Amino acid sequence: MEEVLCSIEIIKENNDFIAKIQSDLGGNREYRSQLFEDVLDQFVMDLQEEFESM
């Protein structure tokens, strides 16, 4: 059975990349940086920690 673990929205606003994450475990949160790689690193590390406990 499929279960949505999180929703990720990545947008570019002016010079910033913004990742908006929503999950049942971590709720809603937002990551922002001028570097796309930094945004990815931030939310991937947080999601790894969050889902390791499942």
C-alpha distance matrix in Angstrom:
0.0 3.8 6.6 10.2 12.4 15.6 17.6 20.7 23.7 26.7 30.0 33.6 36.2 39.8 39.9 36.8 33.2 30.8 27.2 25.5 22.4 20.3 17.8 17.2 18.9 21.8 22.3 24.2 26.5 28.5 30.1 33.2 35.5 37.9 36.4 32.9 32.5 33.2 30.5 28.0 29.3 29.2 25.6 24.1 26.0 24.9 21.1 21.6 23.2 20.8 17.7 19.7 19.7 15.9
3.8 0.0 3.8 6.7 9.3 12.2 13.9 16.9 19.9 22.9 26.2 29.8 32.4 36.0 36.2 33.1 29.5 27.1 23.5 21.9 18.9 17.0 14.8 14.8 16.8 19.2 19.6 21.1 23.2 25.1 26.6 29.7 32.0 34.3 32.8 29.4 29.1 29.9 27.1 24.6 26.1 26.0 22.4 21.1 23.3 22.1 18.4 19.2 21.1 18.6 15.7 18.3 18.6 15.1
6.6 3.8 0.0 3.8 6.1 9.2 11.4 14.7 17.8 21.0 24.3 28.0 30.3 34.0 34.1 30.9 27.4 24.8 21.1 19.2 16.0 13.7 11.3 11.1 13.1 15.6 15.9 17.6 19.9 22.1 23.8 27.0 29.6 32.1 30.9 27.6 27.4 27.8 24.8 22.7 24.1 23.5 19.8 19.0 20.9 19.3 15.7 16.9 18.5 15.6 13.2 16.1 16.1 12.8
10.2 6.7 3.8 0.0 3.8 5.7 7.6 11.0 14.1 17.3 20.6 24.3 26.5 30.2 30.4 27.2 23.7 21.0 17.4 15.4 12.4 10.3 8.4 9.3 11.6 13.3 13.3 14.4 16.6 18.5 20.3 23.4 26.1 28.6 27.5 24.3 24.4 24.6 21.5 19.6 21.3 20.6 16.8 16.4 18.7 16.9 13.4 15.4 17.1 14.2 12.3 15.8 16.1 13.4
12.4 9.3 6.1 3.8 0.0 3.8 7.2 10.1 13.7 16.6 20.1 23.6 25.8 29.3 29.2 25.7 22.3 19.6 15.8 14.0 10.5 8.7 6.1 7.3 8.6 10.2 11.0 12.5 14.3 16.4 18.0 21.4 23.9 26.7 25.6 22.6 22.3 22.2 19.2 17.3 18.5 17.6 13.9 13.4 15.3 13.4 9.9 11.8 13.3 10.4 8.7 12.3 12.8 10.5
15.6 12.2 9.2 5.7 3.8 0.0 3.8 6.5 10.1 13.1 16.4 20.0 22.0 25.6 25.6 22.1 18.8 15.9 12.2 10.3 6.9 5.5 4.4 7.3 8.9 9.1 9.2 9.7 11.2 13.0 14.7 17.9 20.6 23.4 22.5 19.6 19.7 19.5 16.3 14.8 16.4 15.2 11.5 11.8 14.0 12.0 8.9 11.8 13.4 10.6 10.1 13.9 14.7 13.2
17.6 13.9 11.4 7.6 7.2 3.8 0.0 3.8 6.7 10.1 13.3 16.9 19.0 22.7 23.0 19.7 16.4 13.6 10.1 8.0 5.7 5.2 6.6 9.9 11.9 11.2 10.4 9.5 10.7 11.7 13.5 16.3 19.0 21.5 20.9 17.9 18.7 18.7 15.2 14.1 16.5 15.4 11.7 12.6 15.5 13.7 11.1 14.3 16.2 13.7 13.5 17.2 18.3 16.9
20.7 16.9 14.7 11.0 10.1 6.5 3.8 0.0 3.8 6.6 10.0 13.5 15.8 19.4 19.5 16.2 12.8 10.2 6.7 5.7 4.7 6.7 9.0 12.7 14.0 12.4 11.8 10.1 10.0 9.7 10.8 13.2 15.6 17.9 17.2 14.1 15.2 15.3 11.8 10.8 13.7 12.8 9.5 10.7 13.9 12.7 10.7 13.9 16.1 14.3 14.6 18.0 19.6 18.8
23.7 19.9 17.8 14.1 13.7 10.1 6.7 3.8 0.0 3.8 6.5 10.3 12.5 16.2 16.7 13.7 10.5 8.0 5.6 5.1 6.5 8.9 12.0 15.6 17.1 15.1 13.9 11.3 10.8 9.5 10.5 11.9 14.3 16.0 15.9 13.0 15.0 15.2 11.6 11.5 14.8 14.0 11.3 13.1 16.3 15.2 13.9 17.2 19.2 17.7 18.3 21.6 23.2 22.5
26.7 22.9 21.0 17.3 16.6 13.1 10.1 6.6 3.8 0.0 3.8 7.1 9.9 13.2 13.3 10.5 7.0 5.6 4.4 6.4 8.7 11.9 14.9 18.7 19.6 17.3 16.5 13.6 12.1 9.7 9.4 9.7 11.4 12.6 12.4 9.5 12.0 12.5 9.1 9.5 13.1 12.7 10.9 12.7 16.0 15.6 14.9 17.8 20.0 19.2 19.9 22.9 24.9 24.7
30.0 26.2 24.3 20.6 20.1 16.4 13.3 10.0 6.5 3.8 0.0 3.8 6.4 9.9 10.6 8.4 5.8 5.2 6.5 8.3 11.5 14.5 17.9 21.5 22.6 20.0 18.8 15.5 13.8 10.9 10.6 9.7 11.0 11.5 12.2 10.0 13.3 13.8 10.7 12.0 15.5 15.0 13.8 16.0 19.0 18.6 18.3 21.3 23.3 22.5 23.5 26.5 28.4 28.2
33.6 29.8 28.0 24.3 23.6 20.0 16.9 13.5 10.3 7.1 3.8 0.0 3.8 6.4 7.1 5.7 4.5 6.1 8.9 11.3 14.7 17.8 21.2 24.9 25.7 22.8 21.7 18.3 16.2 12.8 11.7 9.5 9.8 9.1 10.4 9.2 12.9 13.4 11.1 13.1 16.3 16.0 15.7 17.9 20.6 20.5 20.8 23.6 25.5 25.1 26.3 29.1 31.1 31.3
36.2 32.4 30.3 26.5 25.8 22.0 19.0 15.8 12.5 9.9 6.4 3.8 0.0 3.8 6.0 5.3 6.3 7.2 10.7 12.4 16.1 19.1 22.7 26.1 26.9 23.8 22.4 18.7 16.5 13.0 12.3 9.7 10.2 9.5 12.0 11.8 15.5 15.2 13.1 15.7 18.5 17.7 17.6 20.3 22.7 22.2 22.9 25.9 27.4 26.8 28.5 31.2 33.0 33.3
39.8 36.0 34.0 30.2 29.3 25.6 22.7 19.4 16.2 13.2 9.9 6.4 3.8 0.0 3.8 5.7 8.3 10.2 13.9 16.0 19.6 22.7 26.3 29.7 30.3 27.1 25.8 22.1 19.7 16.1 14.8 11.6 11.0 9.2 12.1 12.8 16.5 16.3 14.9 17.7 20.3 19.7 20.2 22.8 24.9 24.8 25.8 28.6 30.0 29.8 31.5 34.1 36.0 36.5
39.9 36.2 34.1 30.4 29.2 25.6 23.0 19.5 16.7 13.3 10.6 7.1 6.0 3.8 0.0 3.8 6.9 9.9 13.5 16.2 19.6 23.0 26.3 29.8 30.0 26.7 25.9 22.5 19.6 15.8 13.7 10.2 8.4 5.8 8.8 10.2 13.6 13.3 12.7 15.7 17.8 17.5 18.6 21.1 22.9 23.2 24.5 26.9 28.4 28.6 30.4 32.7 34.8 35.6
36.8 33.1 30.9 27.2 25.7 22.1 19.7 16.2 13.7 10.5 8.4 5.7 5.3 5.7 3.8 0.0 3.8 6.3 9.9 12.7 16.0 19.4 22.6 26.1 26.2 22.9 22.2 18.8 15.8 12.1 9.9 6.4 5.4 4.3 7.3 8.2 11.5 10.7 9.5 12.6 14.8 14.1 15.0 17.7 19.5 19.6 20.8 23.4 24.8 24.9 26.8 29.1 31.1 31.9
33.2 29.5 27.4 23.7 22.3 18.8 16.4 12.8 10.5 7.0 5.8 4.5 6.3 8.3 6.9 3.8 0.0 3.8 6.8 10.0 13.1 16.7 19.8 23.4 23.6 20.5 20.0 16.8 14.0 10.4 8.2 5.7 5.5 5.8 6.8 5.9 9.4 9.1 6.9 9.5 12.3 11.9 12.2 14.6 16.9 17.0 17.8 20.4 22.1 22.1 23.7 26.1 28.2 28.8
30.8 27.1 24.8 21.0 19.6 15.9 13.6 10.2 8.0 5.6 5.2 6.1 7.2 10.2 9.9 6.3 3.8 0.0 3.8 6.4 9.7 13.2 16.4 20.0 20.3 17.2 16.4 13.1 10.4 6.8 5.6 4.6 6.8 8.7 9.8 8.5 11.2 10.3 7.1 9.6 12.3 11.0 10.4 13.4 15.7 15.0 15.7 18.7 20.1 19.6 21.4 24.0 25.8 26.3
27.2 23.5 21.1 17.4 15.8 12.2 10.1 6.7 5.6 4.4 6.5 8.9 10.7 13.9 13.5 9.9 6.8 3.8 0.0 3.8 6.3 10.0 13.0 16.6 17.0 14.2 13.6 10.7 8.4 5.6 5.1 6.5 9.1 11.5 11.6 9.4 11.2 10.5 6.7 8.0 10.8 9.4 7.7 10.6 13.1 12.2 12.3 15.5 17.1 16.3 17.8 20.7 22.4 22.7
25.5 21.9 19.2 15.4 14.0 10.3 8.0 5.7 5.1 6.4 8.3 11.3 12.4 16.0 16.2 12.7 10.0 6.4 3.8 0.0 3.8 6.8 10.3 13.8 14.6 11.9 10.5 7.3 6.0 4.6 6.6 8.9 12.1 14.8 15.2 13.2 14.9 13.9 10.1 11.1 13.6 11.5 9.1 12.1 14.4 12.5 12.2 15.9 17.0 15.5 17.0 20.3 21.4 21.4
22.4 18.9 16.0 12.4 10.5 6.9 5.7 4.7 6.5 8.7 11.5 14.7 16.1 19.6 19.6 16.0 13.1 9.7 6.3 3.8 0.0 3.8 6.7 10.3 11.1 8.7 7.9 5.7 5.4 6.2 8.3 11.4 14.6 17.5 17.4 15.1 15.9 15.0 11.3 11.4 13.3 11.2 8.0 10.4 12.6 10.3 9.3 13.0 14.1 12.1 13.5 16.9 17.9 17.7
20.3 17.0 13.7 10.3 8.7 5.5 5.2 6.7 8.9 11.9 14.5 17.8 19.1 22.7 23.0 19.4 16.7 13.2 10.0 6.8 3.8 0.0 3.8 7.1 8.8 7.2 5.4 4.4 6.6 8.9 11.6 14.9 18.2 21.2 21.2 18.9 19.6 18.6 15.1 14.9 16.6 14.4 11.0 13.0 14.8 12.0 10.4 14.1 14.8 11.9 13.0 16.7 17.0 16.3
17.8 14.8 11.3 8.4 6.1 4.4 6.6 9.0 12.0 14.9 17.9 21.2 22.7 26.3 26.3 22.6 19.8 16.4 13.0 10.3 6.7 3.8 0.0 3.8 5.5 5.4 5.0 6.6 8.9 11.8 14.1 17.7 20.8 24.0 23.6 21.2 21.4 20.4 17.1 16.4 17.5 15.4 12.0 13.1 14.5 11.5 9.3 12.5 12.9 9.5 10.2 13.9 13.8 12.8
17.2 14.8 11.1 9.3 7.3 7.3 9.9 12.7 15.6 18.7 21.5 24.9 26.1 29.7 29.8 26.1 23.4 20.0 16.6 13.8 10.3 7.1 3.8 0.0 3.8 5.8 5.5 8.6 11.4 14.8 17.3 20.9 24.2 27.5 27.2 24.9 24.9 23.7 20.6 19.9 20.7 18.4 15.1 16.1 16.9 13.7 11.6 14.3 14.0 10.2 10.7 14.2 13.0 11.8
18.9 16.8 13.1 11.6 8.6 8.9 11.9 14.0 17.1 19.6 22.6 25.7 26.9 30.3 30.0 26.2 23.6 20.3 17.0 14.6 11.1 8.8 5.5 3.8 0.0 3.8 5.9 9.4 11.3 14.7 16.8 20.5 23.6 27.0 26.5 24.5 24.0 22.6 19.8 19.1 19.2 16.8 13.9 14.7 14.6 11.3 9.8 12.0 10.9 7.1 8.4 11.4 10.0 9.7
21.8 19.2 15.6 13.3 10.2 9.1 11.2 12.4 15.1 17.3 20.0 22.8 23.8 27.1 26.7 22.9 20.5 17.2 14.2 11.9 8.7 7.2 5.4 5.8 3.8 0.0 3.8 6.6 7.8 11.2 13.3 17.0 20.1 23.7 23.4 21.7 21.4 19.6 16.9 16.6 16.7 13.9 11.3 12.9 12.8 9.1 8.6 11.5 10.3 7.1 9.6 12.6 11.9 12.4
22.3 19.6 15.9 13.3 11.0 9.2 10.4 11.8 13.9 16.5 18.8 21.7 22.4 25.8 25.9 22.2 20.0 16.4 13.6 10.5 7.9 5.4 5.0 5.5 5.9 3.8 0.0 3.8 6.6 10.3 13.2 16.8 20.2 23.7 23.9 22.2 22.5 20.8 17.6 17.8 18.6 15.7 12.9 15.0 15.6 12.0 11.4 14.7 14.0 10.8 12.9 16.1 15.3 15.3
24.2 21.1 17.6 14.4 12.5 9.7 9.5 10.1 11.3 13.6 15.5 18.3 18.7 22.1 22.5 18.8 16.8 13.1 10.7 7.3 5.7 4.4 6.6 8.6 9.4 6.6 3.8 0.0 3.8 7.1 10.5 13.7 17.4 20.7 21.3 19.6 20.5 18.8 15.4 16.2 17.4 14.4 11.8 14.6 15.6 12.3 12.1 15.8 15.6 12.9 15.1 18.4 18.2 18.3
26.5 23.2 19.9 16.6 14.3 11.2 10.7 10.0 10.8 12.1 13.8 16.2 16.5 19.7 19.6 15.8 14.0 10.4 8.4 6.0 5.4 6.6 8.9 11.4 11.3 7.8 6.6 3.8 0.0 3.8 7.0 10.3 13.9 17.3 17.9 16.7 17.5 15.4 12.2 13.5 14.5 11.3 9.3 12.7 13.5 10.5 11.2 14.8 14.6 12.8 15.4 18.3 18.7 19.4
28.5 25.1 22.1 18.5 16.4 13.0 11.7 9.7 9.5 9.7 10.9 12.8 13.0 16.1 15.8 12.1 10.4 6.8 5.6 4.6 6.2 8.9 11.8 14.8 14.7 11.2 10.3 7.1 3.8 0.0 3.8 6.6 10.3 13.7 14.6 13.5 14.9 12.7 9.4 11.5 12.9 9.9 8.6 12.3 13.5 11.3 12.4 15.9 16.2 15.0 17.5 20.3 21.2 22.0
30.1 26.6 23.8 20.3 18.0 14.7 13.5 10.8 10.5 9.4 10.6 11.7 12.3 14.8 13.7 9.9 8.2 5.6 5.1 6.6 8.3 11.6 14.1 17.3 16.8 13.3 13.2 10.5 7.0 3.8 0.0 3.8 7.0 10.5 11.1 10.4 11.5 9.0 6.0 8.7 9.9 7.1 7.0 10.6 11.8 10.5 12.1 15.1 15.7 15.5 17.9 20.2 21.7 22.8
33.2 29.7 27.0 23.4 21.4 17.9 16.3 13.2 11.9 9.7 9.7 9.5 9.7 11.6 10.2 6.4 5.7 4.6 6.5 8.9 11.4 14.9 17.7 20.9 20.5 17.0 16.8 13.7 10.3 6.6 3.8 0.0 3.8 7.1 8.6 8.8 10.7 8.3 6.0 9.6 11.0 9.0 9.9 13.2 14.4 13.8 15.5 18.3 19.0 19.1 21.4 23.6 25.3 26.5
35.5 32.0 29.6 26.1 23.9 20.6 19.0 15.6 14.3 11.4 11.0 9.8 10.2 11.0 8.4 5.4 5.5 6.8 9.1 12.1 14.6 18.2 20.8 24.2 23.6 20.1 20.2 17.4 13.9 10.3 7.0 3.8 0.0 3.8 5.3 6.8 8.7 6.4 5.8 9.5 10.6 9.5 11.4 14.1 15.1 15.4 17.4 19.6 20.6 21.2 23.4 25.2 27.3 28.6
37.9 34.3 32.1 28.6 26.7 23.4 21.5 17.9 16.0 12.6 11.5 9.1 9.5 9.2 5.8 4.3 5.8 8.7 11.5 14.8 17.5 21.2 24.0 27.5 27.0 23.7 23.7 20.7 17.3 13.7 10.5 7.1 3.8 0.0 3.8 6.5 9.0 7.9 8.3 11.4 12.7 12.6 14.5 16.7 18.0 18.8 20.5 22.5 23.8 24.6 26.5 28.3 30.6 31.8
36.4 32.8 30.9 27.5 25.6 22.5 20.9 17.2 15.9 12.4 12.2 10.4 12.0 12.1 8.8 7.3 6.8 9.8 11.6 15.2 17.4 21.2 23.6 27.2 26.5 23.4 23.9 21.3 17.9 14.6 11.1 8.6 5.3 3.8 0.0 3.8 5.5 5.4 6.7 9.0 10.2 11.0 13.1 14.5 16.0 17.4 18.9 20.4 22.1 23.2 24.8 26.4 29.0 30.2
32.9 29.4 27.6 24.3 22.6 19.6 17.9 14.1 13.0 9.5 10.0 9.2 11.8 12.8 10.2 8.2 5.9 8.5 9.4 13.2 15.1 18.9 21.2 24.9 24.5 21.7 22.2 19.6 16.7 13.5 10.4 8.8 6.8 6.5 3.8 0.0 3.8 5.4 5.3 6.4 8.7 10.1 11.2 12.3 14.5 15.9 16.7 18.3 20.5 21.3 22.5 24.3 27.0 27.8
32.5 29.1 27.4 24.4 22.3 19.7 18.7 15.2 15.0 12.0 13.3 12.9 15.5 16.5 13.6 11.5 9.4 11.2 11.2 14.9 15.9 19.6 21.4 24.9 24.0 21.4 22.5 20.5 17.5 14.9 11.5 10.7 8.7 9.0 5.5 3.8 0.0 3.8 5.5 5.1 6.1 8.6 10.2 10.4 12.1 14.3 15.3 16.2 18.4 19.9 20.9 22.2 25.2 26.2
33.2 29.9 27.8 24.6 22.2 19.5 18.7 15.3 15.2 12.5 13.8 13.4 15.2 16.3 13.3 10.7 9.1 10.3 10.5 13.9 15.0 18.6 20.4 23.7 22.6 19.6 20.8 18.8 15.4 12.7 9.0 8.3 6.4 7.9 5.4 5.4 3.8 0.0 3.8 5.4 5.1 6.1 8.8 9.9 10.8 12.5 14.3 15.5 17.0 18.5 20.2 21.4 24.0 25.5
30.5 27.1 24.8 21.5 19.2 16.3 15.2 11.8 11.6 9.1 10.7 11.1 13.1 14.9 12.7 9.5 6.9 7.1 6.7 10.1 11.3 15.1 17.1 20.6 19.8 16.9 17.6 15.4 12.2 9.4 6.0 6.0 5.8 8.3 6.7 5.3 5.5 3.8 0.0 3.8 5.5 5.2 6.4 8.5 10.2 11.0 12.4 14.3 15.9 16.7 18.3 20.2 22.6 23.7
28.0 24.6 22.7 19.6 17.3 14.8 14.1 10.8 11.5 9.5 12.0 13.1 15.7 17.7 15.7 12.6 9.5 9.6 8.0 11.1 11.4 14.9 16.4 19.9 19.1 16.6 17.8 16.2 13.5 11.5 8.7 9.6 9.5 11.4 9.0 6.4 5.1 5.4 3.8 0.0 3.8 5.5 5.6 5.9 8.4 10.0 10.5 11.9 14.3 15.2 16.2 17.9 20.7 21.5
29.3 26.1 24.1 21.3 18.5 16.4 16.5 13.7 14.8 13.1 15.5 16.3 18.5 20.3 17.8 14.8 12.3 12.3 10.8 13.6 13.3 16.6 17.5 20.7 19.2 16.7 18.6 17.4 14.5 12.9 9.9 11.0 10.6 12.7 10.2 8.7 6.1 5.1 5.5 3.8 0.0 3.8 5.7 5.3 6.1 8.6 10.1 10.6 12.4 14.2 15.5 16.5 19.4 20.8
29.2 26.0 23.5 20.6 17.6 15.2 15.4 12.8 14.0 12.7 15.0 16.0 17.7 19.7 17.5 14.1 11.9 11.0 9.4 11.5 11.2 14.4 15.4 18.4 16.8 13.9 15.7 14.4 11.3 9.9 7.1 9.0 9.5 12.6 11.0 10.1 8.6 6.1 5.2 5.5 3.8 0.0 3.8 5.7 5.6 6.5 8.9 10.3 11.3 12.5 14.7 16.0 18.2 19.9
25.6 22.4 19.8 16.8 13.9 11.5 11.7 9.5 11.3 10.9 13.8 15.7 17.6 20.2 18.6 15.0 12.2 10.4 7.7 9.1 8.0 11.0 12.0 15.1 13.9 11.3 12.9 11.8 9.3 8.6 7.0 9.9 11.4 14.5 13.1 11.2 10.2 8.8 6.4 5.6 5.7 3.8 0.0 3.8 5.4 5.0 6.0 8.5 9.9 10.3 12.0 14.1 16.2 17.3
24.1 21.1 19.0 16.4 13.4 11.8 12.6 10.7 13.1 12.7 16.0 17.9 20.3 22.8 21.1 17.7 14.6 13.4 10.6 12.1 10.4 13.0 13.1 16.1 14.7 12.9 15.0 14.6 12.7 12.3 10.6 13.2 14.1 16.7 14.5 12.3 10.4 9.9 8.5 5.9 5.3 5.7 3.8 0.0 3.8 5.5 5.1 6.1 8.7 9.7 10.5 12.0 14.9 15.8
26.0 23.3 20.9 18.7 15.3 14.0 15.5 13.9 16.3 16.0 19.0 20.6 22.7 24.9 22.9 19.5 16.9 15.7 13.1 14.4 12.6 14.8 14.5 16.9 14.6 12.8 15.6 15.6 13.5 13.5 11.8 14.4 15.1 18.0 16.0 14.5 12.1 10.8 10.2 8.4 6.1 5.6 5.4 3.8 0.0 3.8 5.5 5.2 6.4 8.6 10.2 10.7 13.4 15.3
24.9 22.1 19.3 16.9 13.4 12.0 13.7 12.7 15.2 15.6 18.6 20.5 22.2 24.8 23.2 19.6 17.0 15.0 12.2 12.5 10.3 12.0 11.5 13.7 11.3 9.1 12.0 12.3 10.5 11.3 10.5 13.8 15.4 18.8 17.4 15.9 14.3 12.5 11.0 10.0 8.6 6.5 5.0 5.5 3.8 0.0 3.8 5.5 5.3 6.1 8.7 10.1 11.9 13.7
21.1 18.4 15.7 13.4 9.9 8.9 11.1 10.7 13.9 14.9 18.3 20.8 22.9 25.8 24.5 20.8 17.8 15.7 12.3 12.2 9.3 10.4 9.3 11.6 9.8 8.6 11.4 12.1 11.2 12.4 12.1 15.5 17.4 20.5 18.9 16.7 15.3 14.3 12.4 10.5 10.1 8.9 6.0 5.1 5.5 3.8 0.0 3.8 5.4 4.9 6.0 8.4 10.5 11.3
21.6 19.2 16.9 15.4 11.8 11.8 14.3 13.9 17.2 17.8 21.3 23.6 25.9 28.6 26.9 23.4 20.4 18.7 15.5 15.9 13.0 14.1 12.5 14.3 12.0 11.5 14.7 15.8 14.8 15.9 15.1 18.3 19.6 22.5 20.4 18.3 16.2 15.5 14.3 11.9 10.6 10.3 8.5 6.1 5.2 5.5 3.8 0.0 3.8 5.4 5.4 6.0 9.1 10.4
23.2 21.1 18.5 17.1 13.3 13.4 16.2 16.1 19.2 20.0 23.3 25.5 27.4 30.0 28.4 24.8 22.1 20.1 17.1 17.0 14.1 14.8 12.9 14.0 10.9 10.3 14.0 15.6 14.6 16.2 15.7 19.0 20.6 23.8 22.1 20.5 18.4 17.0 15.9 14.3 12.4 11.3 9.9 8.7 6.4 5.3 5.4 3.8 0.0 3.8 5.6 5.3 7.3 9.8
20.8 18.6 15.6 14.2 10.4 10.6 13.7 14.3 17.7 19.2 22.5 25.1 26.8 29.8 28.6 24.9 22.1 19.6 16.3 15.5 12.1 11.9 9.5 10.2 7.1 7.1 10.8 12.9 12.8 15.0 15.5 19.1 21.2 24.6 23.2 21.3 19.9 18.5 16.7 15.2 14.2 12.5 10.3 9.7 8.6 6.1 4.9 5.4 3.8 0.0 3.8 5.7 6.3 7.9
17.7 15.7 13.2 12.3 8.7 10.1 13.5 14.6 18.3 19.9 23.5 26.3 28.5 31.5 30.4 26.8 23.7 21.4 17.8 17.0 13.5 13.0 10.2 10.7 8.4 9.6 12.9 15.1 15.4 17.5 17.9 21.4 23.4 26.5 24.8 22.5 20.9 20.2 18.3 16.2 15.5 14.7 12.0 10.5 10.2 8.7 6.0 5.4 5.6 3.8 0.0 3.8 5.3 5.3
19.7 18.3 16.1 15.8 12.3 13.9 17.2 18.0 21.6 22.9 26.5 29.1 31.2 34.1 32.7 29.1 26.1 24.0 20.7 20.3 16.9 16.7 13.9 14.2 11.4 12.6 16.1 18.4 18.3 20.3 20.2 23.6 25.2 28.3 26.4 24.3 22.2 21.4 20.2 17.9 16.5 16.0 14.1 12.0 10.7 10.1 8.4 6.0 5.3 5.7 3.8 0.0 3.8 5.5
19.7 18.6 16.1 16.1 12.8 14.7 18.3 19.6 23.2 24.9 28.4 31.1 33.0 36.0 34.8 31.1 28.2 25.8 22.4 21.4 17.9 17.0 13.8 13.0 10.0 11.9 15.3 18.2 18.7 21.2 21.7 25.3 27.3 30.6 29.0 27.0 25.2 24.0 22.6 20.7 19.4 18.2 16.2 14.9 13.4 11.9 10.5 9.1 7.3 6.3 5.3 3.8 0.0 3.8
15.9 15.1 12.8 13.4 10.5 13.2 16.9 18.8 22.5 24.7 28.2 31.3 33.3 36.5 35.6 31.9 28.8 26.3 22.7 21.4 17.7 16.3 12.8 11.8 9.7 12.4 15.3 18.3 19.4 22.0 22.8 26.5 28.6 31.8 30.2 27.8 26.2 25.5 23.7 21.5 20.8 19.9 17.3 15.8 15.3 13.7 11.3 10.4 9.8 7.9 5.3 5.5 3.8 0.0
